[in-house]
Amino acid sequence: MIVGLRIVTKIPSLLHTPLMSGIMALSGVNIIGAIVAAAVAVQTSSKILGAIAIIFCTVNVVGGFYVTERMLRMFKHKTG
């Protein structure tokens, strides 16, 4: 956690949004992998773990898009 915090604080703020977009693309690949793993699972416990993986990956993607949208709103000019 400390290493991750140090790395994130060293990244310029202009690069945060492109990095978030890249991470969301990777999480999308994770969702595809979780769907495939759950689809080919034979045992019920494996199917349950696959479903949990799908849920966690989806939460990660949705949360990432939410954070990215908030960051983009910070950079918009306010009129009025």
Secondary structure, DSSP 8 states (H G I E B T S, - for coil): -HHHHHHHHHS-GGGHHHHHHHHHHHHHHHHHHHHHHHHH--SHHHHHHHHHHHHHHHHHHHHHHHHHHHHHHHHS----
